[in-house]
Amino acid sequence: MAPSQSPAPSSQSGCPANSDHDREIPATDLLTPLKIRDVTLRNRIVMSPMCQYSSQDGLADDWHLVHLGSRAAGGVSLVFVEATAVTAEGRISPGDMGIWGDQHIEPLARIARFVASQGAVPAIQLAHAGRKASCQQPWLGGAPIKTAAEGGWPVIAPSAIPFHEGDPAPLALDRQGIDATIEAFAAATQRALTAGFQVIELHAAHGYLLHEFLSPLSNQRTDEYGGSLENRLRLTLQVAERMRKIIPQGLPLFVRISATDWVDGGWDIEQSVVLSRELKELGVDLIDVSSGALVPTAKIPVGRGYQVPFARQIKEQTGILTGAVGMITEPQYANEIITGGSADLVFIGRELLRDPYWALKAQHELGGEPAWPIPYGYAVKRRAK
């Protein structure tokens, strides 16, 4: 083992040998381990999937290794690779991560191995961008790439309704296209397992393909995939069911949802509860509760913990584990989310971009012993004396 790495966990555990699990703690707080199936998380802090738009042909590279590996060394329990496209056409931008071919496995496996060596659990989010695909990277403006000559590709959706008014209409999926989408998620799931990921998350949020099928604002189909709530749930449930059959029983399956579109007549928390209950029946282990991003005109009351009540409602009404995400920046507040029973995990996004060692800071502030990487910990503890 390289000297810069913490002792590696067993294949069934994300707990490092030098983590502080013997301290006196409440029954459940931010630093409490959590076992989901056969995977144990050393605390309740998760690195949320965050797109880097920095891949070439969907391949992970040194940027992704350092970006993700530093947060694993920084003490989080679960490190998510960004939304990873199950088809080339399912990318948001040409820079998106992908897992549509076997060539993507080893670069991702390199990341999974390093994350695990630092005592964290490697995880991946599988996604298809739907009508929000074929766009420029955000720092280039994020506008749709409309032609093949410009580097774009055909965009698909449940119905021929563009994300922005005036943009080219996406191609409405036919039954053959729906079947191919299910197969793409299945194949990506197998590749993710081969790469060594211990948690897989299905992305059904933020206005991407599966969310587009869920919401009546973007789904105006008249077949068995549109209209009633039962029909609009169908594709997400079929994908989740197929994935669960592929994933070994000892490994967890998460699903990220947008709990509401924040628009009258759209997808809402009541429908999210129904979906979550159905997903639980299929063997999904946790709902990662976000919101919005289906339509550009939504008025979203962004603020501290603004999505946490949705995680709590889903948890209380279905009994499934939930994760809270969104404007959670302070360790004490993150701890209150767990101790108050609003969620079982806290997903940290932008704050981990600002501070890769946020989790170590949280451990210190909440009275625990920070699980420093061995070379760091030696120096830090020596200076403290």
C-alpha positions, -999 to 999 in steps of 0.1 A, spaced: 0 0 0 13 34 -9 23 55 22 -2 83 12 -32 60 16 -52 51 46 -57 14 53 -81 -1 28 -116 -12 39 -128 -47 33 -149 -53 1 -181 -51 23 -172 -20 43 -164 16 38 -149 20 73 -112 27 76 -93 9 102 -82 41 119 -116 58 120 -130 69 153 -160 46 159 -155 41 196 -163 76 208 -195 82 228 -221 96 204 -259 99 203 -278 70 188 -277 88 154 -257 119 144 -237 131 115 -206 110 125 -225 78 131 -217 49 108 -246 37 86 -249 2 72 -270 -2 40 -272 -39 30 -236 -51 32 -220 -16 27 -210 4 58 -205 41 56 -181 56 82 -203 87 87 -234 103 72 -215 128 49 -218 122 12 -200 139 -17 -229 147 -41 -225 140 -78 -213 172 -94 -207 175 -132 -172 186 -141 -177 188 -179 -141 179 -183 -141 145 -200 -129 136 -235 -152 110 -252 -167 104 -218 -134 92 -203 -124 99 -167 -88 113 -164 -64 127 -138 -87 156 -130 -114 133 -119 -90 111 -99 -77 141 -79 -111 158 -76 -128 128 -62 -99 113 -44 -92 144 -24 -127 143 -10 -123 106 0 -90 116 17 -110 145 32 -132 122 53 -165 119 35 -181 84 37 -195 81 2 -179 97 -29 -201 100 -60 -188 102 -95 -207 129 -114 -238 121 -135 -224 95 -159 -241 91 -193 -254 57 -202 -253 66 -239 -232 91 -259 -264 109 -268 -274 111 -231 -246 136 -223 -255 171 -213 -224 184 -230 -194 170 -250 -174 171 -217 -197 148 -197 -185 116 -181 -197 85 -198 -201 47 -193 -216 36 -226 -186 15 -236 -162 -9 -221 -134 17 -227 -148 37 -198 -144 9 -172 -107 11 -163 -104 49 -159 -134 47 -136 -120 16 -118 -88 36 -110 -109 62 -92 -130 36 -74 -98 18 -62 -83 50 -48 -115 62 -31 -118 28 -14 -82 30 -3 -90 61 16 -117 45 36 -146 59 16 -171 40 -5 -170 46 -43 -203 54 -59 -216 64 -93 -247 81 -106 -261 68 -139 -279 94 -161 -295 103 -194 -299 140 -201 -330 137 -224 -341 170 -239 -313 188 -219 -286 171 -239 -263 184 -266 -254 217 -249 -222 237 -245 -202 235 -213 -215 260 -187 -184 282 -190 -191 284 -227 -226 296 -221 -245 263 -219 -265 270 -251 -279 241 -271 -255 227 -298 -280 225 -326 -262 209 -355 -238 180 -361 -214 204 -378 -211 223 -345 -206 190 -326 -241 184 -315 -263 153 -317 -300 143 -318 -319 149 -286 -347 127 -273 -375 131 -248 -409 117 -238 -426 143 -260 -415 168 -286 -414 197 -262 -380 216 -259 -366 228 -226 -364 264 -238 -391 279 -259 -378 284 -294 -352 256 -293 -355 227 -317 -380 201 -305 -366 168 -292 -375 135 -308 -403 118 -289 -391 83 -280 -410 54 -296 -413 20 -279 -381 8 -295 -363 38 -281 -377 33 -247 -366 -4 -247 -331 7 -259 -329 32 -230 -337 5 -204 -310 -17 -220 -285 12 -219 -291 17 -181 -287 -21 -176 -254 -23 -195 -241 8 -177 -250 -8 -144 -230 -39 -152 -200 -18 -163 -202 2 -130 -201 -30 -110 -171 -42 -131 -154 -9 -123 -158 -16 -86 -185 9 -75 -203 -3 -43 -233 21 -46 -251 29 -78 -276 58 -81 -302 62 -108 -306 99 -118 -344 107 -121 -342 144 -112 -332 178 -125 -352 178 -157 -333 149 -173 -349 120 -192 -365 100 -164 -378 132 -147 -392 143 -180 -412 111 -181 -424 117 -146 -437 152 -150 -469 161 -168 -452 193 -179 -428 175 -202 -447 142 -207 -478 146 -229 -478 111 -243 -510 91 -248 -496 56 -246 -488 35 -216 -459 58 -207 -480 90 -204 -511 105 -189 -519 89 -156 -494 89 -127 -491 51 -130 -481 55 -166 -457 84 -160 -439 63 -133 -435 33 -156 -402 40 -172 -384 50 -140 -397 19 -122 -388 -3 -151 -352 10 -152 -349 7 -114 -362 -28 -114 -338 -39 -141 -309 -23 -123 -318 -39 -90 -318 -74 -107 -283 -68 -119 -268 -53 -87 -258 -79 -62 -281 -82 -32 -253 -69 -9 -249 -36 -27 -273 -6 -24 -293 11 -51 -301 48 -47 -325 70 -68 -322 108 -70 -355 126 -76 -367 161 -79 -394 162 -52 -412 190 -70 -410 210 -102 -420 242 -82 -446 248 -108 -484 245 -105 -497 214 -124 -462 198 -125 -445 170 -106 -449 175 -68 -441 160 -34 -473 140 -32 -464 122 -65 -428 119 -52 -441 100 -21 -460 76 -44 -429 70 -66 -407 65 -35 -430 39 -21 -430 20 -54 -392 22 -56 -389 8 -21 -410 -21 -31 -386 -28 -60 -356 -29 -36 -343 7 -38 -325 15 -6 -325 53 -5 -341 83 -21 -317 112 -27 -341 142 -25 -334 172 -47 -359 194 -66 -366 215 -97 -347 220 -130 -375 206 -152 -385 240 -166 -364 272 -168 -393 294 -155 -398 278 -121 -396 301 -91 -375 282 -66 -372 296 -30 -335 287 -27 -323 290 9 -306 272 38 -319 236 37 -348 245 14 -352 208 2 -348 191 36 -386 191 44 -391 170 13 -366 144 24 -383 143 58 -418 139 43 -407 110 20 -389 93 49 -418 96 73 -445 86 47 -427 57 31 -402 44 56 -374 45 31 -340 60 38 -335 95 25 -306 119 17 -309 156 20 -292 180 -3 -291 217 -11 -276 247 6 -262 227 35 -229 244 44 -225 242 82 -215 210 101 -238 218 130 -268 223 107 -259 191 88 -258 173 121 -292 186 131 -307 172 99 -296 137 110 -303 140 147 -337 155 140 -347 126 118 -351 146 86 -328 124 66 -303 95 70 -275 110 48 -264 146 40 -252 152 5 -227 180 3 -221 197 -31 -206 231 -36 -193 234 -1 -170 204 -8 -158 223 -39 -149 252 -16 -134 230 11 -123 194 2 -117 188 39 -152 199 51 -159 164 65 -127 166 87 -137 200 99 -172 187 107 -156 158 127 -136 183 147 -164 207 153 -188 180 164 -164 165 190 -150 136 170 -114 128 161 -108 138 125 -98 107 104 -68 124 87 -50 105 60 -19 89 77 7 114 63 -15 144 72 -26 130 106 10 124 117 20 160 110 -12 176 123 -12 157 156 25 162 161 21 200 158 -9 200 181 14 186 209 
